[in-house]
Amino acid sequence: MSEMGVRDLCDVLQKKLQSHFPHHAIKQVEETPSLASVGASGELVVQALRSDHVSGFLIWRNLETGQNYEGPPIQVDGMDGAPRQHLHEGFADGLIKVSTPPWEK
């Protein structure tokens, strides 16, 4: 799993999350930040990342209530030679669809 591939995937996920949750400020951090007393944080757990496959899940933390929510793992497969951007977008869309935390529904 290359660091550049994970970074690209995180960039796509950030854009998709910002679009899905426009009332939140979505930002990336390299490591787990010191937790604030308000808001929520999400952690992307990448289980596999290849040019034709990505799998993983999201862990959400509600920093106000201390509630955690782990979304189910998903995987998306693509065709060899297909643009990786499409694979990442499909994965990000799928993650958001199945992993929206209960406090956002």
N, C-alpha and C positions, 0 to 999 in steps of 0.2 A: 504494500500500500504506500504510494508516494505521498509525501507531504503536500506537494503541489496539487495532486488530485483531491485530497481531503479539503484543502483550502478552496479550490474551485467549487466543490460540493457545498461547502459552508456558505460561500458567496451566493450561490443559487438559493439555498434554503433561507438565508437572511432576506433576500428580496421577496421570496414567496410569503414568508411570515409577515413582513411589513405590509404586503398587499392584503393578506388575510386578516391581520390585526392592526388596522390603520390607527387605532387609538392608543397604541403602545409604541414606545421607542425601542426599536430592535437594534442591538449592536452585538458585535462579536468580541469575544475576549479569548486570549490565547490559553489561559488557565482559569480555573474556578476563581471568580472574584470574591473579595470579602463581601459577605452578604449584607445587603441593606435591609432596612426594616419594612420597606414597602416594595410592591411589585412582584415580579415573578422571574425566574430564570429557567432556562432550558438547556439541556445538554444533549448533544447529538452523539450517540454511540454508534460508530461505524464498525460493523462486523466484517464486511468484505467490500473491497473496491477494486474492480478491474475495468478494463475498457469496455467490457460487455456485460457487467454485473455490478450491482451495488445492493448491500443489505445493511440494515441497522434499525435503530429505534430512538425515540426521544424520551428523556426523563425531564419532567417539569417539577419545579418547586415553587409553591406559593409562599413568598417570603413574609406575608402578613399573617397567615394562619399556620404556617409550618407544614401544610399538607403537601405531600408528594404524589405524583401521578406518573406512572411509567406506561407509555404507549406500547402497543404490540409491535414486535419486529415485523418488518416488511422487506421484500426483496423485489427488485426490478431487473429484468434481463433485457438486453438490447442485441442488435445484430452487430457482428464484427464489421468495423468500418463505418458504422453509423456515428453521427456526431455525438460526442460525449455529453454535450450540453443538453440534448434531448433526454438522455438517460438520467442525468441529474435533475432536470425539471420534473420528469415523471416520478422520480423517487421523492422529491420534495413535496409535490402535490399529494402523493399517497400518504406520506408521513403526516401532513397536516390533516388530511381527511380522517385518518384513524386515530390520531394522537392528540386531538384538541382536548385540553384538560377540562374537567367538569366545571370549574369556576368560570370558564369562558363560553359555556354553552347556554 
